[in-house]
């Protein structure tokens, strides 16, 4: 009898403890019982771990990887850092304003030139003014886009084919222009007919689309654009709803530097500055001496970092990521960017053996990082002189950016700043929780759940609300 009572008591004790353990409840739910989860919650005031589960296991982070890129950039460059792009010329400029040489746009990786997200979309007007002030009235040479500050790879070798050619997989070159993104306007008629490409904006005259789009009874478009980096051949695949007009699909500009040089040439001609030569794009520095006409500066890095993390801008992130490699090298590259980032955090005693970084945006499914690494990074940034800029760059739960759906209309709305991460079968959040005397850092990374991304977000909300009661 006593043995039976002990067994019953033990069972109830086990069930009670499990019911009181929010981590166990979270990871053993039907949604996550087969998932790969890495989790950590840390009290920043006490410097103690409150909850963890497989916290040192590297897990696919998706866009939460942007926190690694942006925090490192703030640390190494500072919030007031600005990208610069210079207008230069070679050859001879005569007293009567004839340039017997080439005009160069020398890029340095600024992602904001002509961007609709940040900066001045009408910057070419200022450039024309400066060219006039330099005394140039005629150009007996070419307009050359000099990308040589970055390598010519553009895209990351670890990205998937299905992402190449789409706006969220745009290449990062020495010169970026108009977010390296074009928009196709498409009209459709009845099912079974061919979709009509009405307009491409900006106008890219030499791009060639192979149209394999199908018009069906689908409710919304499922269009993908495929194409190799720097290639003007683009394949349009997928389905479109019938009898719709003004369907907008975005893809990456294959040669943004050349497009900028071409637009600059048009502006010069419109301002009665004749150009006899053509437009070119180069990726290797020339040895010919040059003279600088004008230096264009981007917005401050703190603004760019916020424009990366709040809406989760892959394009800005990849430019910034590669730019970090210039701390060690004369030409920006992915491999050296990874070395710079890992070496920096190694010096800060973070567990870099739990960081497998392949890009700066998190688009690659080969990326992996642990919850512990992310929380330790957040802990470090909490004490950094760049803490304010970093925190301000993170979306506010329930209110802004990609965290707008997180904790919406709950008591934690507005009390969490967190970067989200979502790709196929991946849902993650990492950031800060400030609720009264609770000053916490957390990372919750979930791969391969038995449900949709929204289901995982709901489950993460439940967990955060439970542990903050």
C-alpha positions in Angstrom: 0.0 0.0 0.0 2.8 2.4 1.0 4.6 1.6 -2.3 1.5 2.4 -4.3 1.1 5.7 -2.5 4.7 6.6 -3.2 4.3 5.8 -6.9 1.2 8.0 -7.1 2.9 10.8 -5.2 5.9 10.5 -7.5 3.8 10.6 -10.6 1.9 13.7 -9.4 5.2 15.3 -8.4 6.6 14.7 -11.8 3.5 16.1 -13.5 3.5 19.1 -11.3 7.1 19.9 -11.9 6.7 19.5 -15.6 3.6 21.7 -15.6 5.7 24.4 -13.8 8.6 24.1 -16.2 7.8 26.5 -19.1 10.8 25.3 -21.2 9.8 21.7 -21.0 6.2 22.6 -21.8 7.4 24.7 -24.8 9.8 22.1 -26.4 7.6 19.1 -25.7 4.5 20.6 -27.2 3.0 18.8 -30.2 4.2 21.7 -32.4 7.9 21.5 -31.3 8.4 17.9 -30.0 10.3 17.0 -33.2 11.8 20.4 -33.9 15.4 21.5 -33.5 15.3 24.2 -30.8 18.0 26.3 -29.2 16.9 28.6 -26.4 18.3 30.9 -23.8 16.9 33.7 -21.6 19.3 35.7 -19.4 18.8 38.2 -16.7 21.1 41.1 -17.7 21.0 42.8 -14.2 22.1 39.6 -12.4 24.1 38.2 -15.3 22.5 34.8 -14.8 20.8 32.4 -17.1 17.1 32.0 -16.3 16.0 29.4 -18.9 17.8 27.4 -21.5 17.5 24.4 -23.7 20.2 23.1 -26.0 21.5 26.7 -25.8 25.0 25.8 -27.2 23.6 23.9 -30.3 24.0 25.8 -33.5 20.7 26.2 -35.3 19.6 27.9 -38.6 19.0 31.5 -37.6 17.5 33.0 -40.8 17.4 36.9 -40.4 18.4 36.9 -36.8 21.9 36.6 -38.3 21.5 40.3 -39.1 22.1 41.1 -35.4 25.6 39.7 -35.8 26.3 41.8 -38.9 24.9 45.0 -37.6 26.3 44.8 -34.0 29.8 44.1 -35.5 29.5 47.0 -37.9 28.6 49.4 -35.1 31.5 48.2 -33.0 34.1 48.4 -35.8 32.9 51.4 -37.7 30.8 53.5 -35.2 27.3 54.8 -35.5 28.4 58.0 -37.3 30.2 56.2 -40.1 29.2 57.0 -43.6 29.9 55.2 -46.9 31.4 57.4 -49.6 31.1 57.3 -53.4 33.4 59.6 -55.5 33.2 61.2 -58.9 36.6 61.1 -60.5 38.1 61.7 -63.9 41.3 60.8 -65.7 43.0 62.4 -68.7 43.1 66.2 -69.3 40.5 68.8 -68.6 41.1 71.9 -70.8 40.4 75.5 -69.8 37.4 75.6 -72.1 35.8 72.7 -70.3 36.5 69.7 -72.6 37.5 66.5 -70.7 39.7 64.4 -72.8 39.3 61.4 -70.6 36.8 59.3 -68.7 34.4 60.2 -65.9 34.3 57.6 -63.1 31.7 56.7 -60.5 34.0 55.1 -57.9 31.8 52.9 -55.5 32.6 51.9 -52.0 29.6 49.7 -51.2 27.0 52.3 -50.3 23.7 50.5 -50.4 21.6 53.8 -50.3 22.4 55.4 -53.7 18.9 56.1 -55.2 17.3 53.9 -52.5 13.6 54.2 -51.8 14.3 53.1 -48.3 16.9 55.7 -47.1 18.9 58.6 -48.5 18.3 60.9 -51.5 16.6 59.4 -54.5 17.4 62.5 -56.5 21.1 62.6 -55.8 22.0 62.7 -59.5 20.9 66.4 -59.6 23.6 67.2 -57.0 26.2 65.2 -59.0 25.4 67.2 -62.1 25.9 70.5 -60.2 29.3 69.3 -59.0 30.4 68.2 -62.4 29.4 71.7 -63.7 31.3 73.4 -60.9 34.4 71.3 -61.9 34.2 73.1 -65.2 33.3 70.1 -67.3 31.2 71.0 -70.4 32.1 68.2 -72.8 33.4 64.7 -72.2 35.5 63.1 -75.0 35.5 59.8 -73.1 33.4 57.2 -71.4 31.2 57.1 -68.2 32.7 54.2 -66.2 31.2 52.6 -63.1 34.1 51.5 -61.0 33.1 48.5 -58.7 36.7 47.5 -57.9 36.3 48.1 -54.1 34.2 44.9 -53.9 34.9 41.6 -55.7 32.7 40.7 -58.7 30.9 37.8 -57.0 27.8 39.8 -56.1 25.8 37.0 -54.6 26.7 34.5 -51.9 27.8 31.1 -53.0 25.7 29.5 -50.3 22.4 31.0 -51.4 19.8 28.8 -53.1 19.1 28.9 -56.8 15.5 29.8 -56.2 16.6 33.0 -54.5 18.9 34.3 -57.2 17.2 36.9 -59.4 14.6 37.9 -56.8 14.7 41.2 -55.0 15.5 39.7 -51.6 18.5 37.9 -53.2 19.9 41.0 -55.0 23.7 41.1 -55.5 26.0 43.4 -53.4 28.6 45.1 -55.6 30.9 48.1 -55.2 28.1 50.2 -56.6 24.5 49.7 -55.5 21.7 51.7 -57.2 17.9 51.9 -56.6 18.2 49.0 -54.0 19.5 46.9 -56.9 15.8 46.2 -57.5 13.5 46.6 -60.5 9.7 46.2 -60.7 7.9 44.4 -63.5 4.3 45.4 -64.1 2.3 42.5 -65.5 -1.3 42.2 -66.8 -3.2 39.0 -67.3 -6.3 37.9 -69.3 -8.2 34.7 -69.1 -6.8 31.3 -67.9 -4.5 29.7 -70.4 -3.4 32.9 -72.2 0.1 34.5 -72.0 0.9 37.1 -69.3 1.7 40.5 -70.7 4.8 42.4 -69.4 3.7 46.0 -69.5 6.6 47.9 -68.0 10.0 47.5 -66.2 11.0 50.2 -63.7 13.7 51.4 -63.8 14.0 51.0 -67.5 16.7 48.4 -68.2 16.9 48.2 -72.0 19.2 45.2 -72.3 17.5 42.8 -69.9 15.8 39.8 -71.6 12.9 37.9 -70.0 12.0 34.4 -70.9 8.3 34.3 -70.0 7.1 30.9 -68.7 4.4 32.4 -66.5 1.1 30.5 -66.3 -2.3 32.1 -65.8 -4.5 30.0 -63.6 -7.3 30.2 -61.1 -4.8 31.0 -58.3 -5.9 33.8 -55.9 -2.5 35.6 -55.7 0.7 35.5 -57.7 3.5 32.9 -57.0 6.1 34.4 -59.4 9.8 33.7 -59.1 12.5 35.3 -61.2 15.6 33.1 -61.9 18.9 34.4 -63.2 22.7 34.2 -62.6 24.5 37.2 -61.1 25.3 40.0 -63.7 23.5 38.2 -66.4 20.8 40.0 -68.4 18.9 36.7 -69.0 16.0 36.3 -66.6 13.5 33.4 -66.4 10.0 34.2 -65.2 8.3 31.2 -63.6 5.2 30.5 -61.5 1.4 31.3 -61.7 -0.7 34.4 -61.9 -4.4 35.0 -61.3 -6.5 35.5 -64.4 -7.9 38.9 -65.5 -5.7 41.1 -63.3 -3.9 44.3 -64.1 -1.0 46.0 -62.5 0.5 42.9 -60.9 3.9 44.0 -59.5 6.9 41.6 -59.2 10.3 42.6 -58.0 13.7 41.2 -59.2 17.4 42.2 -58.8 19.1 44.6 -61.2 21.9 42.4 -62.8 24.4 45.3 -63.5 23.5 48.2 -61.1 26.7 50.1 -61.7 26.2 50.2 -65.4 22.6 51.3 -65.0 23.8 54.2 -62.7 26.4 55.2 -65.3 23.8 55.1 -68.0 21.4 57.3 -66.0 24.2 59.7 -65.2 25.0 60.0 -68.9 21.4 60.8 -69.7 21.4 63.5 -67.0 24.6 65.0 -68.4 23.1 65.1 -71.9 19.9 66.6 -70.5 22.0 69.4 -68.9 23.8 70.1 -72.2 27.0 68.3 -71.3 27.9 66.2 -74.3 29.3 62.8 -73.9 31.1 61.2 -76.9 31.9 57.9 -75.3 29.9 54.9 -74.0 29.0 53.4 -70.6 31.0 50.7 -69.0 31.2 48.8 -65.7 34.6 47.6 -64.4 35.6 45.4 -61.4 39.4 46.0 -61.4 41.1 49.3 -60.5 42.8 51.1 -63.3 46.4 52.5 -62.9 45.6 55.8 -64.6 45.9 58.8 -62.3 42.5 60.4 -61.4 41.2 63.6 -60.0 38.4 63.7 -57.5 35.5 66.0 -58.4 33.1 65.2 -55.6 32.5 62.9 -52.7 29.0 61.7 -52.0 28.3 60.5 -48.4 25.6 58.1 -47.3 23.3 58.5 -44.2 25.0 57.6 -40.9 25.5 53.9 -40.1 23.1 54.1 -37.2 20.3 54.9 -39.7 21.5 52.2 -42.1 21.6 49.6 -39.3 18.0 50.5 -38.3 17.0 50.2 -42.0 18.4 46.7 -41.9 16.9 45.3 -38.8 13.5 46.9 -38.6 12.2 45.7 -42.1 14.9 43.0 -42.4 16.6 44.4 -45.5 18.8 41.7 -47.0 20.4 44.0 -49.6 21.6 46.6 -47.1 22.8 43.8 -44.8 24.9 42.1 -47.5 26.6 45.4 -48.5 27.4 46.1 -44.8 28.6 42.6 -44.2 31.1 42.7 -47.1 32.2 46.2 -46.2 33.5 44.9 -42.9 36.2 42.9 -44.8 37.8 46.2 -45.8 39.1 46.4 -42.3 41.7 43.7 -43.3 41.7 43.8 -47.1 41.7 46.2 -50.1 38.8 44.4 -51.9 35.6 43.5 -50.1 34.7 39.8 -50.1 32.5 37.3 -48.2 35.4 35.1 -46.9 37.3 38.0 -45.4 34.1 39.5 -43.9 33.5 36.3 -42.0 37.1 36.3 -40.8 36.7 39.9 -39.5 33.5 39.2 -37.7 34.6 35.9 -36.1 37.9 37.3 -35.0 36.2 40.3 -33.4 33.9 38.3 -31.3 36.6 35.8 -30.5 38.5 38.7 -28.9 35.4 39.4 -26.8 35.4 35.8 -25.6 32.1 34.9 -27.3 31.7 31.2 -28.3 32.6 31.5 -32.0 32.7 27.7 -32.3 28.9 28.0 -32.1 28.8 30.5 -35.0 28.7 29.2 -38.6 28.3 32.4 -40.6 28.0 32.2 -44.4 26.4 35.6 -45.2 25.4 38.8 -43.5 21.6 38.6 -44.0 20.7 35.1 -43.0 19.3 34.1 -46.4 21.6 31.1 -46.6 20.2 27.9 -45.1 23.8 26.8 -44.4 24.1 29.5 -41.6 23.9 28.2 -38.0 24.3 29.9 -34.7 23.4 29.0 -31.1 21.1 30.8 -28.8 24.0 31.1 -26.4 26.1 33.0 -28.9 23.3 35.4 -29.7 22.5 36.0 -26.0 26.2 36.6 -25.2 26.3 39.0 -28.1 23.2 40.9 -26.8 24.8 40.9 -23.3 28.0 42.5 -24.7 26.1 45.1 -26.7 24.0 46.0 -23.6 27.2 47.4 -22.1 28.7 48.8 -25.3 28.9 52.5 -26.1 26.9 51.5 -29.2 24.1 50.1 -27.1 21.6 52.8 -27.9 22.1 52.6 -31.7 21.9 48.8 -31.6 18.8 48.7 -29.5 17.1 51.4 -31.6 17.7 49.3 -34.7 15.6 46.4 -33.4 11.9 46.2 -34.2 9.5 46.8 -31.3 7.2 43.9 -30.6 3.6 44.5 -31.6 4.5 47.9 -33.1 7.2 48.1 -35.8 8.8 46.2 -38.5 9.0 42.4 -38.7 8.2 42.1 -35.0 4.8 43.8 -35.5 2.9 40.6 -35.1 4.9 39.4 -32.1 3.0 39.9 -28.8 0.5 42.2 -30.5 -2.2 43.3 -28.0 -0.6 41.5 -25.1 0.8 43.0 -21.9 4.3 42.7 -23.4 3.5 44.8 -26.5 6.1 47.6 -26.7 8.3 46.0 -24.0 10.3 43.7 -26.3 12.8 44.7 -29.0 13.6 41.7 -31.2 14.9 40.7 -34.5 12.9 38.0 -36.3 14.1 35.3 -38.6 12.0 33.3 -41.1 12.8 31.1 -44.0 11.3 27.7 -44.9 10.8 25.7 -41.7 12.6 28.2 -39.6 11.2 30.7 -37.1 13.4 32.6 -34.7 13.5 35.7 -32.4 16.3 37.3 -30.5 16.4 40.5 -28.6 15.7 42.4 -25.3 12.8 42.2 -22.9 12.3 45.2 -20.6 9.3 44.7 -18.3 9.5 46.5 -15.0 12.4 45.1 -13.1 12.9 42.4 -15.7 15.8 43.3 -18.0 16.4 40.3 -20.1 18.2 39.1 -23.3 16.8 36.1 -25.1 17.2 34.0 -28.2 14.6 31.4 -29.3 15.6 29.5 -32.5 13.2 26.9 -33.9 13.8 24.7 -37.0 11.5 22.1 -38.5 8.4 22.5 -36.4 5.2 20.5 -37.0 3.3 23.5 -38.1 3.3 26.9 -39.8 5.6 29.9 -38.9 2.6 31.7 -37.4 2.0 28.7 -35.1 5.6 28.9 -33.8 5.2 32.6 -33.2 2.1 32.0 -31.1 4.0 29.3 -29.1 6.9 31.7 -28.5 4.4 34.4 -27.4 2.9 31.9 -24.9 6.4 31.1 -23.6 7.4 34.7 -23.1 4.1 35.6 -21.5 4.3 32.7 -19.1 7.9 33.3 -17.9 7.2 37.0 -17.3 4.1 36.4 -15.1 
